């Protein structure tokens, strides 16, 4: 069984906001959630630390996630699963709690925080049976940064990858569900990130904001969890032109495993699950490889715990370990063992080795 690097998981959000004990196997988590009705994903969790370990998911980029949207005032009141908060100070406090959760897992020997290339190499060499999960810290939406100047403090805390925005608009950019340019603060934040050596994650940027980011940012950039707009026609996905620009910059694109992203007309509980298959996901991988002319720029960014579970995953993906089913499907398309290893882990390993801070 090949190792896997997954460039996008919302581990802390699931633990703190959904109340999931990620130290337990998925069977225990889903049994505990039996009868819960607050979310369609209850009882359908796909990610836990023991199951990641069993599946040889050796490294992931794990998020800090909280949005600032003071205009969002649900009539029924605030729910702890919500990610929208009134002020940057509240969002900051929330993600500090999420960071504390990762530190607790590290104290327990369950994860190893990876902040530089040397630590990555040390982690990857550790193939012991009880080796912890490696975690690279990423922020999905820069809302918890009250100003661009906050980026340096977050870098000191271990943050290495930043999405400027999640959905719609924040003080830095326009994201999924709208379109528009970067703000002045967004342009300033890119400048600070470049000085620090942070990795820019283009995911969720609207077309106009992404285009401006390409023009302004000379530092490393990735797209952690995306699919191809040519196959799934929705603005959330990357156009062929955007894909080519990421490839030209040496970036890597993580393939997301979400039925809605693969089929924009998907409705959970209505659309038959068998209508979205793993073969369709391989179509996206193949499209990226064909545009690149090689297999060096595509990998996995599953987002399997991004507010949904296996009620909204392709047929055949019930848990994170089922990602290994991609192996046989890729072989059937003519991909070599070396190609598949690059897609499963090699491309992310190479990229992070090159772009995490070099020390010593």
C-alpha positions as CSV (number, residue, x, y, z in Angstrom):
1,X,0.0,0.0,0.0
2,X,1.5,3.3,-1.1
3,X,1.9,6.3,1.3
4,X,-0.5,9.2,0.8
5,X,0.0,12.9,1.3
6,X,-3.3,14.8,1.5
7,X,-3.0,18.6,1.1
8,X,-6.3,19.6,2.6
9,X,-8.1,18.3,5.7
10,X,-10.1,20.2,8.3
11,X,-9.1,18.1,11.3
12,X,-9.4,20.7,14.1
13,X,-12.7,22.1,12.8
14,X,-14.2,18.6,12.9
15,X,-12.9,18.0,16.4
16,X,-13.9,21.4,17.9
17,X,-17.0,22.3,16.0
18,X,-18.5,18.8,15.3
19,X,-17.3,17.4,18.6
20,X,-15.6,14.4,16.9
21,X,-12.9,12.5,18.8
22,X,-10.5,12.0,15.9
23,X,-8.4,9.7,18.1
24,X,-11.1,7.1,17.7
25,X,-11.7,4.8,14.7
26,X,-14.3,5.9,12.2
27,X,-16.6,3.1,13.3
28,X,-16.7,4.5,16.9
29,X,-17.2,8.1,15.7
30,X,-20.1,7.2,13.4
31,X,-21.7,5.0,16.1
32,X,-21.5,7.9,18.5
33,X,-23.2,10.1,16.0
34,X,-26.1,7.7,15.5
35,X,-29.4,9.7,15.8
36,X,-27.8,13.1,15.5
37,X,-29.8,15.3,13.1
38,X,-28.0,18.6,13.1
39,X,-26.1,17.9,9.9
40,X,-26.4,15.5,7.0
41,X,-22.8,14.3,7.6
42,X,-23.6,12.9,11.0
43,X,-22.8,9.2,11.1
44,X,-20.9,9.5,7.8
45,X,-17.5,10.7,8.9
46,X,-14.6,9.6,6.6
47,X,-11.5,10.8,8.5
48,X,-10.0,9.9,11.8
49,X,-6.4,9.5,12.9
50,X,-6.4,5.7,13.3
51,X,-8.0,5.3,9.9
52,X,-5.4,7.7,8.4
53,X,-2.7,5.7,10.0
54,X,-4.1,2.4,8.7
55,X,-4.3,3.9,5.2
56,X,-0.7,5.1,5.3
57,X,-1.7,8.8,5.1
58,X,1.7,10.0,6.4
59,X,1.3,13.7,6.0
60,X,-1.4,16.2,5.5
61,X,-2.0,20.0,5.3
62,X,-4.4,20.7,8.1
63,X,-6.4,23.8,8.3
64,X,-7.2,26.7,10.6
65,X,-10.7,27.8,9.5
66,X,-12.9,30.7,10.7
67,X,-14.5,33.4,8.5
68,X,-15.4,37.0,9.3
69,X,-18.9,37.7,8.0
70,X,-20.8,40.2,10.3
71,X,-23.7,40.3,7.9
72,X,-24.5,36.6,8.5
73,X,-27.1,36.5,11.3
74,X,-29.0,33.2,11.2
75,X,-32.5,33.6,12.5
76,X,-32.1,30.4,14.6
77,X,-29.0,31.7,16.2
78,X,-25.4,30.7,16.2
79,X,-24.5,27.0,15.9
80,X,-21.1,25.7,17.0
81,X,-20.6,24.2,13.5
82,X,-20.8,27.6,11.9
83,X,-17.6,29.2,10.6
84,X,-18.8,32.8,10.3
85,X,-18.0,35.2,13.0
86,X,-18.7,38.9,13.6
87,X,-15.1,40.2,14.0
88,X,-11.5,39.3,13.1
89,X,-10.8,39.1,16.9
90,X,-13.4,36.4,17.4
91,X,-12.1,34.5,14.3
92,X,-8.6,34.8,15.7
93,X,-9.7,33.3,19.0
94,X,-11.4,30.4,17.2
95,X,-8.3,29.5,15.2
96,X,-6.1,29.8,18.2
97,X,-8.3,27.1,19.7
98,X,-7.8,25.0,16.6
99,X,-4.1,25.5,16.8
100,X,-4.2,24.4,20.4
101,X,-5.9,21.2,19.4
102,X,-3.1,20.4,17.0
103,X,-0.6,21.1,19.7
104,X,-2.5,18.8,22.1
105,X,-2.4,16.0,19.5
106,X,1.4,16.6,19.1
107,X,1.9,16.5,22.9
108,X,0.1,13.1,22.9
109,X,2.4,11.8,20.1
110,X,-0.4,11.5,17.6
111,X,0.8,14.2,15.2
112,X,4.1,15.9,14.3
113,X,4.0,19.5,13.3
114,X,6.2,20.1,10.2
115,X,7.5,23.7,9.8
116,X,10.6,23.3,7.7
117,X,12.2,21.1,5.1
118,X,14.5,19.3,7.5
119,X,11.6,18.4,9.8
120,X,9.8,17.1,6.7
121,X,12.7,14.9,5.8
122,X,13.1,13.6,9.3
123,X,9.4,12.8,9.4
124,X,9.4,11.0,6.1
125,X,12.3,8.8,7.1
126,X,10.4,7.7,10.2
127,X,8.6,4.6,9.0
128,X,8.1,3.1,12.5
129,X,4.8,1.4,13.3
130,X,3.9,4.2,15.7
131,X,5.0,7.1,13.6
132,X,2.6,10.1,14.1
133,X,0.8,11.9,11.3
134,X,2.8,14.8,9.9
135,X,0.9,18.1,9.8
136,X,1.7,21.2,7.8
137,X,-0.4,24.1,9.1
138,X,-2.5,26.0,6.6
139,X,-5.1,28.7,7.0
140,X,-8.2,28.5,4.8
141,X,-9.2,32.1,4.4
142,X,-7.0,34.8,6.0
143,X,-10.0,36.3,7.9
144,X,-8.4,35.6,11.4
145,X,-5.5,38.0,10.4
146,X,-6.8,41.4,11.4
147,X,-4.2,43.0,9.2
148,X,-1.4,42.0,6.8
149,X,1.1,42.6,9.6
150,X,-0.4,39.7,11.5
151,X,1.1,37.2,9.0
152,X,4.6,37.3,10.6
153,X,3.2,36.3,14.0
154,X,1.3,33.4,12.4
155,X,4.4,32.4,10.5
156,X,6.2,32.2,13.9
157,X,3.4,30.0,15.2
158,X,4.1,27.5,12.3
159,X,1.7,28.6,9.6
160,X,3.1,27.8,6.2
161,X,0.2,27.9,3.7
162,X,-2.5,30.6,3.3
163,X,-5.7,30.8,1.3
164,X,-6.6,34.5,1.1
165,X,-10.4,33.9,1.2
166,X,-12.9,31.1,1.5
167,X,-16.4,31.9,0.2
168,X,-17.6,35.3,-1.2
169,X,-15.6,38.2,0.1
170,X,-13.4,39.1,3.1
171,X,-11.0,42.0,3.7
172,X,-8.4,40.5,1.4
173,X,-10.0,39.0,-1.7
174,X,-13.2,37.7,-3.4
175,X,-13.8,34.0,-3.3
176,X,-16.1,31.2,-4.3
177,X,-19.6,32.5,-5.1
178,X,-18.7,35.9,-6.3
179,X,-16.1,37.7,-8.4
180,X,-13.9,40.7,-8.0
181,X,-10.3,41.9,-7.4
182,X,-8.0,41.7,-4.5
183,X,-8.3,44.5,-1.9
184,X,-5.5,46.8,-1.0
185,X,-5.1,44.7,2.2
186,X,-5.0,41.6,0.0
187,X,-2.2,43.0,-2.1
188,X,-0.3,44.0,1.0
189,X,-0.8,40.6,2.5
190,X,0.7,39.0,-0.6
191,X,3.8,41.2,-0.2
192,X,4.3,40.2,3.5
193,X,3.7,36.5,2.6
194,X,6.3,36.7,-0.1
195,X,8.9,38.2,2.3
196,X,8.2,35.5,4.8
197,X,8.3,32.7,2.3
198,X,4.8,31.5,2.8
199,X,3.0,29.3,0.2
200,X,0.0,30.9,-1.4
201,X,-3.0,28.5,-1.8
202,X,-5.0,29.8,-4.8
203,X,-8.0,27.6,-3.8
204,X,-11.3,29.5,-3.5
205,X,-10.1,32.7,-5.2
206,X,-12.5,34.1,-7.7
207,X,-11.3,34.4,-11.3
208,X,-10.4,38.1,-11.0
209,X,-8.7,37.8,-7.6
210,X,-6.8,34.7,-8.8
211,X,-5.6,36.5,-12.0
212,X,-4.3,39.4,-9.9
213,X,-2.6,37.0,-7.5
214,X,-0.8,35.4,-10.5
215,X,0.4,38.9,-11.5
216,X,1.5,40.1,-8.0
217,X,2.8,37.0,-6.2
218,X,6.3,35.7,-7.1
219,X,6.4,33.2,-4.2
220,X,5.4,29.6,-4.2
221,X,1.8,28.8,-5.1
222,X,-0.5,25.7,-5.1
223,X,-4.1,24.9,-5.5
224,X,-4.7,22.5,-2.6
225,X,-8.2,21.2,-3.4
226,X,-9.7,21.7,-6.8
227,X,-11.1,20.0,-9.9
228,X,-11.1,21.0,-13.6
229,X,-13.8,23.4,-14.9
230,X,-13.5,21.8,-18.3
231,X,-15.1,18.7,-16.8
232,X,-17.1,20.2,-14.0
233,X,-18.5,23.6,-15.2
234,X,-18.6,25.7,-12.1
235,X,-16.5,28.8,-11.1
236,X,-15.2,27.0,-8.1
237,X,-13.1,24.8,-10.4
238,X,-9.9,25.8,-12.3
239,X,-10.0,26.8,-15.9
240,X,-7.5,25.2,-18.3
241,X,-5.7,28.6,-18.5
242,X,-5.4,28.8,-14.7
243,X,-4.1,25.2,-14.6
244,X,-1.5,26.0,-17.2
245,X,-0.4,29.1,-15.2
246,X,0.0,27.0,-12.0
247,X,2.0,24.4,-13.9
248,X,4.2,27.2,-15.4
249,X,4.9,28.3,-11.8
250,X,5.9,24.8,-10.8
251,X,2.8,24.4,-8.6
252,X,0.8,21.3,-7.6
253,X,-2.9,20.9,-7.7
254,X,-4.7,18.7,-5.2
255,X,-7.7,16.7,-6.4
256,X,-10.8,17.1,-4.1
257,X,-13.1,14.2,-3.5
258,X,-16.6,15.8,-3.3
259,X,-19.6,14.8,-5.4
260,X,-20.8,18.4,-5.7
261,X,-17.4,19.5,-7.0
262,X,-17.5,16.7,-9.6
263,X,-21.1,17.3,-10.5
264,X,-22.4,20.8,-9.7
265,X,-26.1,19.7,-10.0
266,X,-25.5,17.1,-7.2
267,X,-28.1,17.2,-4.4
268,X,-27.3,15.1,-1.3
269,X,-30.0,12.6,-0.6
270,X,-31.6,13.1,-4.1
271,X,-29.0,12.4,-6.7
272,X,-28.2,8.7,-6.7
273,X,-24.7,8.2,-5.4
274,X,-23.7,5.7,-8.2
275,X,-24.0,8.5,-10.7
276,X,-20.7,10.0,-9.4
277,X,-17.9,7.5,-9.7
278,X,-14.2,7.3,-8.9
279,X,-13.6,6.9,-12.7
280,X,-14.9,10.4,-13.0
281,X,-12.3,11.6,-10.5
282,X,-9.6,9.9,-12.5
283,X,-10.9,11.9,-15.5
284,X,-9.9,15.1,-13.7
285,X,-6.5,13.7,-12.8
286,X,-5.9,12.6,-16.4
287,X,-7.0,16.1,-17.7
288,X,-4.5,17.8,-15.5
289,X,-1.7,15.4,-16.6
290,X,-2.6,15.9,-20.2
291,X,-2.4,19.7,-19.8
292,X,1.0,19.4,-18.1
293,X,2.3,16.7,-20.4
294,X,3.4,14.8,-17.4
295,X,2.3,13.7,-13.9
296,X,4.3,16.2,-11.9
297,X,1.6,18.7,-11.0
298,X,-1.3,16.7,-9.6
299,X,-1.8,15.1,-6.3
300,X,-4.4,14.6,-3.6
301,X,-6.2,17.4,-1.6
302,X,-9.2,15.4,-0.6
303,X,-11.2,17.8,1.6
304,X,-13.0,14.6,2.8
305,X,-13.9,16.2,6.1
306,X,-14.9,19.6,4.8
307,X,-18.4,19.7,6.2
308,X,-19.6,16.6,4.5
309,X,-19.1,12.8,4.8
310,X,-19.6,9.8,2.7
311,X,-23.2,10.8,2.0
312,X,-21.5,13.3,-0.5
313,X,-18.5,11.4,-1.8
314,X,-18.1,9.4,-5.0
315,X,-19.4,5.9,-5.1
316,X,-16.7,3.7,-3.6
317,X,-15.3,6.3,-1.2
318,X,-16.7,5.5,2.3
319,X,-13.5,6.4,4.2
320,X,-10.2,8.0,3.6
321,X,-8.5,4.6,3.1
322,X,-10.6,4.1,0.0
323,X,-8.4,6.6,-1.8
324,X,-6.2,3.6,-2.5
325,X,-8.8,2.5,-5.0
326,X,-7.4,5.2,-7.3
327,X,-4.3,3.0,-7.7
328,X,-6.0,0.3,-9.8
329,X,-8.0,2.9,-11.8
330,X,-4.9,4.8,-12.7
331,X,-3.1,1.6,-13.7
332,X,-6.1,0.7,-16.0
333,X,-5.6,4.1,-17.7
334,X,-1.9,3.3,-18.4
335,X,-0.3,5.1,-15.5
336,X,3.0,3.6,-14.3
337,X,3.9,2.8,-10.7
338,X,6.2,5.9,-10.8
339,X,3.3,8.1,-12.0
340,X,1.0,6.8,-9.3
341,X,3.5,7.3,-6.6
342,X,4.0,10.9,-7.8
343,X,0.2,11.4,-7.6
344,X,-0.2,9.7,-4.2
345,X,2.6,11.5,-2.4
346,X,5.7,12.2,-4.5
347,X,4.6,15.6,-6.0
348,X,3.6,17.1,-2.6
349,X,6.8,15.7,-1.0
350,X,9.0,17.3,-3.6
351,X,7.1,20.6,-3.5
352,X,7.1,21.0,0.3
353,X,10.8,19.9,0.4
354,X,11.5,22.8,-2.0
355,X,9.3,25.5,-0.5
356,X,9.2,24.9,3.3
357,X,11.8,27.0,5.1
358,X,15.3,25.7,4.7
359,X,17.2,25.6,8.0
360,X,20.6,24.6,9.1
